[in-house]
Amino acid sequence: MTVRTRIAPSPTGDPHVGTAYVALFNYVFAKQQGGQFLLRIEDTDQTRYRRGSEQAIMDSLRWLGLDWDEGPDKGGPHGPYRQSERKDIYRKYAEELVEKGEAYRCFCTPERLAELRAYQKAAGMPMGYDRRCRNIPPEESKQRAESGEPYVIRIKMPLEGEAVFHDRLRGKITMPWKELDDQILLKSDGFPTYHLANVVDDHLMKITHVIRAEEWISSTPKHVRLYEAFGWEPPEFIHLPLLRNPDKNKSKISKRKNPVSLIYYKETGILPEALRNFLALMGFSMGDDQEKFTLEEMIENFSWDKVSLGSPVFDFQKLLWLNGLYIRELETEEVFRRIKELWLNDEYLLRILPYVHERMKTLGEFADLTTFFLSGELDYRYEGEAMLPKKRTPAETAKMLTTVAEIIDSIDPTEYTREKLESELRKLSEDSGWKTRELFMTIRVAVTGRKASPPLFESMELIGRERTRARLRRAAEFVKTIRR
């Protein structure tokens, strides 16, 4: 058997460190076994789709050195590798399940389902579909569909007994069938749900090992049921532990506690080899307390017996320590090359220069005027208190900075421009009651670390979306420490 693994991100936002973490283990296992690693884009959720996200995902994985053997940009014998290009395949298989009696058409309207949810909630009943359409006679179901009545297709879940599957890291896992709804497989717009597309694609692409985060454990019985309904052999399931924040509750990693965009780590000068090593440490141990190792060493020494089910903590300070080790091992010429490539390239410096040109009395002032364009973290100890307007409390200001960060989160990366930023933040000023003068000064100090800087929106555009929102969130935490 040839081992085939895959990573299947959704292009709904920035490339996530959690995606890189799962991709790393898929890549390493496939390469160690002499197999193939695939990239599949799961873009069936058109309401959350973001332009540019797919390319950002591919660019970031390549930056990390996790290239794929088959994918949307490379092709392969099992394409297409974008789910939006496979709609006819999913409909074919969904209809096949209906014909076999393993699934059924559901004609319940959104209004009827909303009423059902409201009734169940008011009555304190378990939430879920009541299977009203499950026993519609097949001929009636077919006639209603042919007449144009909208419908979805749902899988028939067993009504008693237990779902049972085996996880490579966790052993036998069981779940009562009664806790599982008759899951929608095909939506009324013809797009599949994640569950149908995932199973059909993994089967047709000959995936042998599904390696993903533990949050998908609760969905696995639905997938096992689909494999059974189709009469297919399921792959081996391996659910990795979730990355956690370094808080006392070890909560799931989130952008409110740590930057999660791979683009942020690239733009702040984290080396790809250091980040790979750090993500490997989130679940894998080389043994003998060895914390620094290359991708090639991990592949050579990899074993699932060396993967821990503990709660791996994404400790940013440890990443910085590890990154420092890698930097110090580089030749001086290589460090120089990487610095130039990151921020001292001609293109970026020429974008900055027009905004400081008129402020310079000597060429030597260029460095001081532009330091916040060329750095990752900012030191708020000197001018940080200027973020706090005279008539605002630290709590109010921290909340506003977080709101600004969330607005930036909502802006598609392809639309992150000075014009868009000014429009959104002036609207925030009007809606919140904050004067533009106090709001913009708060943002300016949070983003640049100083009260005087080149034009605010142009600066935010040049600094970039990832560093800007990370600085806003760190500034919010700093403001909470101010005492008047």
C-alpha positions as CSV (number, residue, x, y, z in Angstrom):
1,M,0.0,0.0,0.0
2,T,1.3,3.5,-0.9
3,V,0.7,5.9,1.9
4,R,-1.2,9.0,0.8
5,T,-2.0,11.9,3.1
6,R,-3.6,15.3,2.5
7,I,-4.1,18.7,4.0
8,A,-7.5,20.2,3.1
9,P,-7.7,23.9,4.2
10,S,-10.7,26.1,3.5
11,P,-9.9,29.5,1.8
12,T,-11.9,31.5,4.4
13,G,-9.2,33.5,5.9
14,D,-5.5,33.8,6.6
15,P,-3.3,30.7,6.5
16,H,-3.4,29.4,10.1
17,V,-0.6,28.0,12.2
18,G,-2.9,25.1,13.0
19,T,-3.1,24.3,9.3
20,A,0.7,24.3,9.1
21,Y,0.9,22.1,12.2
22,V,-1.4,19.4,10.8
23,A,0.2,19.8,7.3
24,L,3.7,19.1,8.9
25,F,2.6,15.8,10.4
26,N,0.9,14.7,7.2
27,Y,4.0,15.7,5.1
28,V,6.5,14.0,7.5
29,F,4.5,10.7,7.7
30,A,4.0,10.5,3.9
31,K,7.6,11.2,3.2
32,Q,8.9,8.8,5.8
33,Q,6.7,6.1,4.3
34,G,7.8,6.9,0.7
35,G,4.2,8.1,0.0
36,Q,2.5,11.2,-1.4
37,F,1.3,14.3,0.3
38,L,-1.7,16.1,-1.4
39,L,-3.2,19.6,-1.1
40,R,-6.9,19.9,-1.6
41,I,-8.9,23.2,-1.3
42,E,-12.2,22.8,0.5
43,D,-14.0,25.8,-0.9
44,T,-17.7,24.6,-0.8
45,D,-18.6,27.2,1.9
46,Q,-19.1,30.0,-0.6
47,T,-20.5,32.4,2.1
48,R,-17.2,32.5,3.9
49,Y,-14.9,32.2,0.8
50,R,-12.3,35.0,0.6
51,R,-10.5,36.0,-2.5
52,G,-6.7,35.6,-2.3
53,S,-6.9,33.1,0.6
54,E,-6.1,30.1,-1.5
55,Q,-3.0,31.6,-2.9
56,A,-1.9,32.8,0.6
57,I,-2.3,29.3,1.9
58,M,-0.2,27.8,-0.9
59,D,2.5,30.6,-0.6
60,S,2.7,30.0,3.2
61,L,3.0,26.2,3.0
62,R,5.7,26.6,0.4
63,W,7.5,29.1,2.6
64,L,7.5,26.5,5.3
65,G,9.0,23.9,3.0
66,L,5.9,21.7,3.0
67,D,5.3,21.3,-0.8
68,W,2.8,18.8,-2.1
69,D,2.8,16.1,-4.8
70,E,-0.7,16.8,-6.1
71,G,-2.8,19.8,-5.8
72,P,-4.8,22.6,-7.6
73,D,-1.7,24.2,-9.0
74,K,0.0,21.0,-10.0
75,G,-2.8,18.7,-11.0
76,G,-2.6,15.0,-10.7
77,P,-4.4,11.8,-11.5
78,H,-7.3,12.4,-9.0
79,G,-8.2,16.0,-9.7
80,P,-9.7,18.5,-9.8
81,Y,-8.4,19.4,-6.4
82,R,-10.8,22.3,-5.6
83,Q,-14.1,21.1,-4.2
84,S,-16.0,23.8,-6.0
85,E,-15.0,22.2,-9.3
86,R,-16.3,18.8,-8.2
87,K,-20.0,19.6,-7.6
88,D,-21.2,17.1,-10.2
89,I,-19.2,14.3,-8.5
90,Y,-20.8,15.0,-5.1
91,R,-24.4,15.1,-6.5
92,K,-23.8,11.8,-8.3
93,Y,-22.7,10.1,-5.1
94,A,-25.4,11.7,-3.0
95,E,-28.1,10.5,-5.4
96,E,-26.5,7.1,-5.3
97,L,-27.1,6.9,-1.6
98,V,-30.8,7.9,-2.1
99,E,-31.2,5.1,-4.6
100,K,-29.6,2.6,-2.2
101,G,-32.0,3.7,0.6
102,E,-29.1,5.0,2.7
103,A,-30.1,8.7,2.3
104,Y,-33.3,10.6,1.6
105,R,-34.5,13.9,0.3
106,C,-35.7,16.4,2.9
107,F,-38.2,19.0,1.7
108,C,-38.5,20.9,5.0
109,T,-38.3,24.7,4.5
110,P,-35.9,26.9,6.4
111,E,-39.0,28.4,8.1
112,R,-40.2,25.0,9.3
113,L,-36.7,24.1,10.6
114,A,-36.4,27.5,12.5
115,E,-39.8,26.8,14.1
116,L,-38.6,23.3,15.1
117,R,-35.4,24.7,16.7
118,A,-37.4,27.3,18.6
119,Y,-39.9,24.7,19.9
120,Q,-37.1,22.3,20.9
121,K,-35.3,25.1,22.7
122,A,-38.4,26.3,24.6
123,A,-39.3,22.7,25.6
124,G,-35.7,22.0,26.7
125,M,-35.5,19.1,24.2
126,P,-32.3,18.0,22.4
127,M,-31.7,20.1,19.4
128,G,-31.7,18.4,16.0
129,Y,-33.7,17.4,12.9
130,D,-36.8,15.4,13.8
131,R,-36.5,13.1,10.7
132,R,-39.9,14.2,9.4
133,C,-39.0,13.4,5.7
134,R,-37.2,10.2,6.4
135,N,-40.1,7.9,5.7
136,I,-41.5,9.7,2.6
137,P,-42.2,6.9,0.0
138,P,-39.4,6.9,-2.6
139,E,-41.8,7.5,-5.5
140,E,-43.4,10.5,-3.8
141,S,-39.9,11.9,-3.0
142,K,-38.8,11.5,-6.6
143,Q,-42.0,13.2,-8.0
144,R,-41.7,16.2,-5.6
145,A,-38.0,16.6,-6.6
146,E,-38.9,16.4,-10.3
147,S,-41.6,19.0,-9.9
148,G,-39.0,21.5,-8.7
149,E,-39.6,21.5,-5.0
150,P,-36.4,22.5,-3.2
151,Y,-34.7,19.8,-1.1
152,V,-31.6,18.7,0.6
153,I,-30.2,15.2,0.9
154,R,-29.7,13.7,4.4
155,I,-27.9,10.5,5.4
156,K,-30.0,7.9,7.4
157,M,-28.2,7.5,10.7
158,P,-28.8,4.4,12.8
159,L,-31.4,5.0,15.5
160,E,-29.8,2.7,18.1
161,G,-26.4,1.2,19.0
162,E,-23.0,2.8,18.9
163,A,-20.6,4.2,16.3
164,V,-17.2,2.6,16.7
165,F,-13.9,3.6,15.1
166,H,-10.2,3.2,15.9
167,D,-7.8,6.1,16.2
168,R,-4.1,5.4,15.8
169,L,-3.2,7.6,18.8
170,R,-6.3,7.1,21.0
171,G,-7.5,3.6,20.4
172,K,-11.1,2.6,20.3
173,I,-13.7,5.4,20.3
174,T,-17.4,5.0,20.6
175,M,-20.4,7.3,20.4
176,P,-24.1,6.5,20.7
177,W,-25.9,6.9,17.3
178,K,-28.8,8.5,19.0
179,E,-26.6,11.6,19.6
180,L,-26.1,12.1,15.9
181,D,-28.4,13.9,13.6
182,D,-29.4,12.9,10.1
183,Q,-26.7,15.0,8.6
184,I,-27.3,17.0,5.5
185,L,-25.0,15.8,2.7
186,L,-26.1,17.9,-0.3
187,K,-27.5,21.4,0.2
188,S,-30.4,22.8,-1.9
189,D,-27.9,24.9,-3.9
190,G,-26.2,21.8,-5.1
191,F,-23.1,22.3,-2.9
192,P,-22.1,19.4,-0.6
193,T,-21.6,19.8,3.1
194,Y,-18.1,19.2,4.5
195,H,-18.9,15.6,5.5
196,L,-20.0,14.3,2.1
197,A,-17.2,16.1,0.2
198,N,-14.6,15.0,2.6
199,V,-15.4,11.3,2.5
200,V,-16.0,11.2,-1.3
201,D,-12.7,13.1,-2.0
202,D,-10.7,11.0,0.4
203,H,-12.0,7.8,-1.2
204,L,-11.5,9.0,-4.8
205,M,-8.1,10.5,-4.1
206,K,-7.0,7.2,-2.4
207,I,-6.2,8.8,1.0
208,T,-4.9,6.1,3.3
209,H,-4.4,8.1,6.5
210,V,-6.6,11.0,7.6
211,I,-4.4,13.0,9.9
212,R,-6.2,16.0,11.4
213,A,-6.9,17.9,14.6
214,E,-8.8,16.4,17.5
215,E,-11.8,18.8,17.0
216,W,-12.9,16.5,14.2
217,I,-13.3,13.4,16.4
218,S,-17.0,14.2,17.0
219,S,-17.5,14.2,13.2
220,T,-15.7,11.0,12.5
221,P,-18.7,8.7,13.3
222,K,-20.6,10.6,10.5
223,H,-17.7,9.8,8.2
224,V,-17.6,6.2,9.3
225,R,-21.3,5.9,8.5
226,L,-20.8,7.3,5.0
227,Y,-18.0,4.9,4.3
228,E,-20.3,2.1,5.4
229,A,-23.2,3.4,3.3
230,F,-21.0,3.5,0.2
231,G,-19.5,0.2,0.9
232,W,-16.0,1.6,1.0
233,E,-13.0,0.8,3.3
234,P,-12.3,3.8,5.5
235,P,-8.8,5.2,5.9
236,E,-6.9,5.1,9.2
237,F,-7.8,8.0,11.4
238,I,-5.2,9.9,13.4
239,H,-6.4,12.9,15.4
240,L,-3.6,15.3,16.7
241,P,-4.0,17.3,19.9
242,L,-5.1,20.9,19.5
243,L,-2.6,23.7,19.9
244,R,-3.3,25.6,23.1
245,N,-2.7,29.1,24.4
246,P,-0.3,29.6,27.3
247,D,-3.1,30.6,29.7
248,K,-4.1,28.7,32.9
249,N,-7.1,27.1,31.1
250,K,-4.9,26.1,28.1
251,S,-7.6,27.3,25.8
252,K,-7.6,26.5,22.1
253,I,-5.1,28.8,20.3
254,S,-6.8,31.9,19.0
255,K,-5.9,35.2,17.5
256,R,-7.0,37.0,20.7
257,K,-4.1,35.3,22.6
258,N,-1.5,34.7,19.9
259,P,-1.1,35.7,16.3
260,V,-2.3,32.7,14.3
261,S,-1.6,33.8,10.7
262,L,1.4,32.3,9.1
263,I,1.9,35.5,7.2
264,Y,2.5,37.3,10.6
265,Y,5.3,35.0,11.5
266,K,6.9,35.3,8.1
267,E,6.7,39.1,8.2
268,T,8.1,39.5,11.7
269,G,11.2,37.5,10.8
270,I,10.5,34.0,12.1
271,L,12.6,31.6,10.0
272,P,10.6,28.8,8.3
273,E,13.0,26.1,9.6
274,A,12.5,27.4,13.2
275,L,8.7,27.5,12.9
276,R,8.7,24.0,11.5
277,N,10.8,22.8,14.4
278,F,8.6,24.6,16.9
279,L,5.4,23.1,15.4
280,A,7.0,19.6,15.5
281,L,7.6,20.1,19.2
282,M,3.9,20.6,19.7
283,G,3.3,16.9,19.5
284,F,6.5,15.0,18.6
285,S,9.5,14.2,20.6
286,M,12.9,13.2,19.2
287,G,13.9,11.8,22.6
288,D,16.9,12.6,24.8
289,D,15.4,16.1,25.4
290,Q,16.5,17.1,21.9
291,E,14.5,20.2,21.0
292,K,16.3,21.5,17.9
293,F,16.2,19.3,14.8
294,T,15.7,19.6,11.1
295,L,12.8,18.5,8.9
296,E,15.0,15.8,7.5
297,E,15.8,14.5,11.0
298,M,12.2,14.5,11.9
299,I,11.3,12.4,8.8
300,E,14.1,10.0,9.6
301,N,13.1,9.5,13.2
302,F,9.3,9.8,13.0
303,S,7.1,7.3,14.7
304,W,3.5,7.7,16.0
305,D,4.8,6.2,19.3
306,K,6.7,9.5,19.7
307,V,3.6,11.6,19.4
308,S,2.1,12.8,22.6
309,L,-1.6,13.4,23.4
310,G,-0.9,16.1,25.9
311,S,-2.1,19.7,25.4
312,P,0.7,21.4,23.4
313,V,1.2,25.0,24.4
314,F,2.0,27.5,21.7
315,D,4.5,29.5,23.7
316,F,5.6,32.5,21.6
317,Q,8.6,33.1,23.8
318,K,9.9,29.6,23.2
319,L,9.4,30.1,19.4
320,L,11.6,33.3,19.7
321,W,14.2,31.4,21.6
322,L,14.3,28.7,19.0
323,N,14.3,31.2,16.2
324,G,17.3,32.9,17.8
325,L,19.2,29.5,17.8
326,Y,18.6,29.2,14.1
327,I,19.6,32.7,13.3
328,R,22.9,32.4,15.2
329,E,23.8,29.3,13.2
330,L,23.4,31.1,9.9
331,E,26.4,32.6,8.1
332,T,26.5,36.4,8.3
333,E,26.0,36.6,4.6
334,E,22.9,34.5,4.8
335,V,21.5,36.6,7.6
336,F,22.1,39.7,5.5
337,R,20.4,38.1,2.5
338,R,17.3,37.1,4.5
339,I,17.0,40.6,6.1
340,K,17.2,42.2,2.7
341,E,14.6,39.8,1.4
342,L,12.2,40.5,4.3
343,W,12.1,44.3,4.6
344,L,15.2,45.9,3.1
345,N,14.3,45.1,-0.4
346,D,14.1,47.9,-2.9
347,E,10.4,47.5,-3.5
348,Y,9.4,47.9,0.1
349,L,11.8,50.8,0.9
350,L,10.6,52.7,-2.2
351,R,7.0,52.3,-0.9
352,I,8.0,53.8,2.5
353,L,10.2,56.6,1.3
354,P,7.5,59.0,-0.1
355,Y,5.9,59.1,3.4
356,V,9.1,60.2,5.2
357,H,10.8,62.1,2.4
358,E,9.4,65.5,3.4
359,R,10.1,65.0,7.1
360,M,13.9,64.3,6.6
361,K,16.5,66.9,7.3
362,T,19.4,64.4,6.9
363,L,19.6,61.0,5.4
364,G,20.5,59.7,8.8
365,E,16.9,60.4,10.0
366,F,15.5,57.7,7.7
367,A,16.2,54.9,10.2
368,D,14.5,56.7,13.1
369,L,11.5,57.7,11.0
370,T,10.9,54.2,9.7
371,T,11.7,51.8,12.5
372,F,8.1,50.7,13.1
373,F,7.8,49.8,9.4
374,L,10.8,47.4,9.8
375,S,10.0,45.7,13.1
376,G,7.7,43.1,14.5
377,E,6.9,43.9,18.1
378,L,6.7,47.5,19.5
379,D,7.8,48.8,22.8
380,Y,5.0,50.9,24.4
381,R,6.9,51.9,27.5
382,Y,7.8,55.3,26.1
383,E,4.8,56.7,24.4
384,G,2.2,54.0,25.1
385,E,0.2,56.1,27.6
386,A,-0.7,58.4,24.6
387,M,-3.0,55.7,23.5
388,L,-5.3,56.5,26.4
389,P,-7.5,59.6,25.7
390,K,-8.1,61.9,28.6
391,K,-11.8,61.2,28.9
392,R,-11.5,57.4,28.3
393,T,-10.8,54.6,30.8
394,P,-8.2,51.9,30.2
395,A,-11.0,49.3,29.8
396,E,-12.9,51.5,27.2
397,T,-9.7,52.0,25.3
398,A,-8.7,48.4,25.3
399,K,-12.2,47.5,24.1
400,M,-11.9,50.0,21.3
401,L,-8.5,48.7,20.2
402,T,-9.9,45.2,20.1
403,T,-12.8,46.4,18.0
404,V,-10.4,48.0,15.5
405,A,-8.5,44.7,15.3
406,E,-11.7,42.8,14.6
407,I,-12.6,45.3,11.9
408,I,-9.3,44.6,10.3
409,D,-9.9,40.9,10.7
410,S,-13.1,41.3,8.6
411,I,-11.4,43.1,5.7
412,D,-10.4,40.7,2.9
413,P,-6.6,40.8,2.4
414,T,-7.2,41.8,-1.2
415,E,-9.1,44.9,0.0
416,Y,-6.7,46.0,2.7
417,T,-6.0,49.5,1.4
418,R,-5.6,52.9,2.9
419,E,-9.0,53.9,1.4
420,K,-10.8,50.9,2.9
421,L,-9.1,51.5,6.3
422,E,-10.1,55.2,6.4
423,S,-13.7,54.4,5.4
424,E,-14.1,51.7,8.0
425,L,-12.4,53.7,10.8
426,R,-14.3,56.9,10.2
427,K,-17.5,54.9,10.3
428,L,-16.4,53.4,13.6
429,S,-15.8,56.9,14.9
430,E,-19.3,58.0,13.9
431,D,-21.0,54.8,15.3
432,S,-19.0,54.7,18.6
433,G,-19.1,58.4,19.6
434,W,-15.3,58.5,19.7
435,K,-14.0,61.7,18.1
436,T,-11.7,61.0,15.1
437,R,-8.9,62.9,16.9
438,E,-8.9,60.7,19.9
439,L,-9.6,57.4,18.0
440,F,-6.9,58.0,15.4
441,M,-4.3,59.0,18.0
442,T,-5.1,55.8,19.9
443,I,-4.7,53.7,16.8
444,R,-1.6,55.6,15.7
445,V,0.3,54.9,18.9
446,A,-0.9,51.3,18.9
447,V,0.3,50.7,15.4
448,T,3.5,52.8,15.2
449,G,4.5,53.1,18.8
450,R,4.7,56.9,18.6
451,K,2.5,60.0,18.6
452,A,4.0,61.5,15.4
453,S,4.3,59.3,12.3
454,P,3.6,59.4,8.6
455,P,-0.1,59.5,7.6
456,L,-2.0,56.9,9.6
457,F,-3.8,54.9,7.0
458,E,-0.9,54.8,4.6
459,S,1.3,53.6,7.5
460,M,-1.3,50.8,8.4
461,E,-1.3,49.7,4.7
462,L,2.5,49.6,4.5
463,I,2.8,47.8,7.8
464,G,0.4,45.2,6.6
465,R,-2.8,43.6,7.9
466,E,-1.1,40.9,10.0
467,R,1.3,43.0,11.9
468,T,-1.3,45.8,12.3
469,R,-3.9,43.6,13.9
470,A,-1.3,41.9,16.1
471,R,-0.1,45.2,17.4
472,L,-3.6,46.4,18.1
473,R,-4.3,43.4,20.2
474,R,-1.0,43.7,22.1
475,A,-1.7,47.4,22.6
476,A,-5.1,46.5,24.1
477,E,-3.3,44.4,26.7
478,F,-0.8,47.1,27.4
479,V,-3.6,49.7,27.9
480,K,-5.2,47.6,30.6
481,T,-2.0,48.0,32.7
482,I,-2.1,51.8,32.7
483,R,-3.0,53.3,36.1
484,R,-4.1,57.0,36.4
